[in-house]
Amino acid sequence: MNPEITARQATQADIPFLAWCNVQATSPAPEFCYWDPLLAHTKTSSIAFMEAVFQTNALAWGQVEEFFILEQAGKPIAGASAFTMSNTDYRPLQLECLPAIAQHLSWNQSATVAFQEAYEQVWHDPLDPSLAPHTSWIIECVAVIPEARGRGMTRKLFQALFAEGQKRGHTHVGISVTTGNQAAQRAYEAIGFQLYLQYGAEYFDHAFPGTTKYRMRLKTQGDDQ
């Protein structure tokens, strides 16, 4: 009999796994992560960078305590964040934490400036409509280890995230998918997410394939009566 699969909130001890989740979720193609070109002048891997981001509480799209993890026999097999996005900056990092990240990674001033310039070139508008939250409860950084895929882990993980959202009084939950990630789109649609909004490649001057935003209503107590 297979060991039971359980869900729990993440802790500081999970940071290596959370960094892996973020890198997986931001890697639309094999051997390529969105963070890679931003880190080109720092000689830092995306995994090492994300571990430093979590160590310094710099991720705006879910800090450690905002992640839920599925585990089996004590091993994390899936993870995702669920959070309320800032209304002053929709971008993924809290840039005021960059000095702490740089110190953690032993970056010099040149590397720090190079990263910030690259970051702000990609995400120059802190209130870019394509990043704007489409509901008060947002899911990001969804990832499942390869050997656990195709076994309904995303659905199990989302059940824990939905329950947390309901407990906090949210009525809807939203998620965004990079255009072309058909596996993720199929999985989210099967769970019950519905198309909310799309931004095509033309919006990004074809520097990015586009974004599809989904939303679904969370059940309330009265829905089951």
C-alpha positions as CSV (number, residue, x, y, z in Angstrom):
1,M,0.0,0.0,0.0
2,N,1.3,3.4,-0.9
3,P,2.0,5.8,2.0
4,E,-0.7,8.4,2.6
5,I,-0.4,11.8,0.8
6,T,-0.9,14.7,3.2
7,A,-0.9,18.5,2.8
8,R,0.7,21.1,5.1
9,Q,1.9,24.6,5.2
10,A,5.6,25.1,4.3
11,T,8.3,25.9,6.8
12,Q,11.8,27.4,6.5
13,A,13.1,23.9,6.2
14,D,11.3,23.6,2.9
15,I,13.1,26.5,1.2
16,P,15.1,24.3,-1.2
17,F,11.9,22.6,-2.4
18,L,10.1,26.0,-2.7
19,A,13.0,27.3,-4.8
20,W,12.7,24.3,-7.1
21,C,8.9,24.9,-7.4
22,N,9.4,28.5,-8.4
23,V,12.1,27.6,-11.0
24,Q,9.9,24.8,-12.4
25,A,6.9,27.2,-12.6
26,T,8.9,29.8,-14.4
27,S,10.5,27.5,-16.9
28,P,8.4,27.4,-20.0
29,A,11.0,25.4,-22.0
30,P,13.5,22.7,-21.0
31,E,16.7,24.1,-19.6
32,F,15.4,27.6,-19.6
33,C,14.0,29.6,-16.7
34,Y,12.7,33.2,-16.8
35,W,15.3,34.2,-14.2
36,D,18.2,32.9,-16.2
37,P,18.8,36.0,-18.4
38,L,18.3,38.3,-15.5
39,L,21.0,36.6,-13.6
40,A,23.4,36.4,-16.6
41,H,25.9,39.0,-15.2
42,T,25.8,37.6,-11.6
43,K,27.1,34.1,-12.2
44,T,24.3,32.8,-10.0
45,S,22.0,29.9,-10.8
46,S,18.3,30.4,-10.7
47,I,17.9,27.8,-7.9
48,A,20.5,29.5,-5.8
49,F,18.9,32.9,-6.5
50,M,15.5,31.7,-5.5
51,E,16.8,30.1,-2.3
52,A,18.2,33.5,-1.4
53,V,14.9,35.1,-2.3
54,F,13.0,32.9,0.1
55,Q,15.7,33.3,2.8
56,T,15.2,37.0,2.7
57,N,11.3,36.9,2.3
58,A,11.6,38.8,-1.0
59,L,9.1,36.9,-3.1
60,A,6.0,39.0,-3.6
61,W,4.2,36.0,-5.2
62,G,4.1,33.9,-2.0
63,Q,6.5,33.9,1.0
64,V,7.3,30.6,2.8
65,E,4.3,30.5,5.0
66,E,2.0,31.1,2.0
67,F,3.0,27.9,0.3
68,F,1.3,24.5,0.8
69,I,3.1,21.3,0.2
70,L,1.9,17.8,-0.6
71,E,4.2,15.1,0.9
72,Q,4.3,11.3,0.9
73,A,6.4,9.3,3.3
74,G,7.9,12.6,4.5
75,K,9.0,13.7,1.0
76,P,7.6,16.8,-0.7
77,I,6.0,15.9,-4.0
78,A,4.1,19.1,-5.0
79,G,3.9,22.7,-3.9
80,A,2.2,26.0,-4.7
81,S,1.7,29.5,-3.1
82,A,-1.6,31.2,-2.5
83,F,-1.6,34.8,-1.4
84,T,-3.2,38.3,-1.7
85,M,-1.2,40.4,-4.2
86,S,0.1,43.9,-3.3
87,N,-2.0,46.8,-4.8
88,T,1.0,48.9,-5.4
89,D,3.4,46.5,-7.2
90,Y,2.2,43.4,-9.1
91,R,5.7,42.2,-9.9
92,P,7.2,39.0,-8.5
93,L,9.9,40.5,-6.3
94,Q,9.9,43.0,-3.4
95,L,12.7,45.1,-4.8
96,E,13.3,46.7,-1.4
97,C,14.7,43.3,-0.4
98,L,17.3,43.3,-3.2
99,P,20.2,44.5,-0.9
100,A,19.5,41.6,1.4
101,I,19.5,39.2,-1.5
102,A,22.7,40.6,-2.8
103,Q,24.3,40.3,0.6
104,H,23.1,36.7,1.0
105,L,24.6,35.8,-2.4
106,S,27.8,37.9,-1.9
107,W,27.1,40.0,-5.0
108,N,29.1,43.1,-5.6
109,Q,27.5,46.5,-6.5
110,S,28.0,45.8,-10.2
111,A,26.1,42.5,-10.1
112,T,23.3,44.0,-8.0
113,V,22.8,46.9,-10.4
114,A,23.0,44.6,-13.4
115,F,20.3,42.4,-12.0
116,Q,18.0,45.3,-11.1
117,E,18.4,46.8,-14.5
118,A,17.6,43.5,-16.2
119,Y,14.6,43.0,-13.9
120,E,13.1,46.4,-14.5
121,Q,13.6,46.1,-18.2
122,V,11.4,43.0,-18.2
123,W,9.0,44.3,-15.5
124,H,9.3,48.0,-15.9
125,D,5.7,48.9,-14.9
126,P,4.9,47.9,-11.3
127,L,1.2,48.1,-12.2
128,D,1.3,46.3,-15.6
129,P,-2.3,45.2,-16.3
130,S,-1.1,41.8,-17.5
131,L,0.2,41.1,-13.9
132,A,-2.8,42.6,-12.1
133,P,-4.7,40.3,-9.8
134,H,-8.0,39.1,-11.2
135,T,-9.3,38.2,-7.7
136,S,-8.2,38.6,-4.1
137,W,-6.8,35.1,-3.8
138,I,-4.0,34.2,-6.3
139,I,-2.2,30.9,-6.8
140,E,1.3,30.8,-8.2
141,C,4.5,28.7,-8.3
142,V,2.6,25.4,-9.0
143,A,5.0,22.4,-9.4
144,V,4.8,18.6,-9.1
145,I,7.9,16.3,-9.0
146,P,8.2,14.3,-12.3
147,E,7.5,10.9,-10.8
148,A,4.2,12.1,-9.2
149,R,2.7,13.7,-12.3
150,G,-0.4,12.4,-13.8
151,R,-1.7,11.2,-10.5
152,G,-4.0,14.1,-9.6
153,M,-1.6,15.8,-7.3
154,T,-2.5,19.3,-8.5
155,R,-6.1,18.7,-7.6
156,K,-5.1,17.4,-4.1
157,L,-2.8,20.4,-3.6
158,F,-5.5,22.9,-4.7
159,Q,-8.0,21.4,-2.3
160,A,-5.8,22.6,0.6
161,L,-5.3,26.0,-1.1
162,F,-9.0,26.4,-1.6
163,A,-9.8,25.5,2.0
164,E,-7.3,28.1,3.2
165,G,-8.8,30.7,0.9
166,Q,-12.3,29.9,2.2
167,K,-11.1,30.1,5.8
168,R,-9.8,33.6,5.0
169,G,-13.1,34.7,3.5
170,H,-12.1,34.8,-0.2
171,T,-15.0,34.2,-2.7
172,H,-12.8,33.5,-5.8
173,V,-9.4,32.2,-6.7
174,G,-7.3,33.1,-9.7
175,I,-4.4,31.6,-11.6
176,S,-2.4,32.6,-14.7
177,V,-0.8,30.3,-17.3
178,T,1.8,31.1,-19.9
179,T,0.2,30.7,-23.3
180,G,1.2,27.4,-24.8
181,N,1.4,25.5,-21.5
182,Q,-1.5,23.2,-22.6
183,A,-0.9,20.6,-19.8
184,A,-1.4,23.3,-17.1
185,Q,-4.4,24.7,-18.9
186,R,-6.1,21.3,-19.2
187,A,-5.4,20.5,-15.5
188,Y,-6.8,23.8,-14.3
189,E,-9.9,23.6,-16.5
190,A,-10.5,20.1,-15.2
191,I,-10.4,21.4,-11.6
192,G,-13.0,24.0,-12.5
193,F,-11.1,27.2,-13.4
194,Q,-12.7,29.2,-16.2
195,L,-11.2,31.6,-18.7
196,Y,-11.2,35.1,-17.4
197,L,-8.8,37.1,-19.6
198,Q,-6.0,36.7,-22.2
199,Y,-3.0,38.8,-23.2
200,G,-1.6,37.7,-26.6
201,A,2.0,37.8,-27.7
202,E,1.4,41.2,-29.4
203,Y,0.8,42.8,-26.0
204,F,4.4,41.9,-25.1
205,D,5.8,42.8,-28.6
206,H,6.3,39.1,-29.1
207,A,9.0,39.0,-26.4
208,F,6.7,36.7,-24.4
209,P,4.1,34.2,-25.7
210,G,1.2,35.6,-23.7
211,T,-0.7,35.0,-20.6
212,T,-4.1,33.3,-20.0
213,K,-5.8,34.2,-16.7
214,Y,-8.3,31.8,-15.1
215,R,-10.7,32.3,-12.2
216,M,-13.1,30.1,-10.2
217,R,-15.6,30.6,-7.4
218,L,-14.8,29.1,-4.1
219,K,-17.6,27.1,-2.5
220,T,-19.3,28.7,0.5
221,Q,-21.1,26.9,3.3
222,G,-24.4,27.4,1.6
223,D,-23.3,25.7,-1.6
224,D,-23.4,22.2,0.1
225,Q,-26.8,22.6,1.5
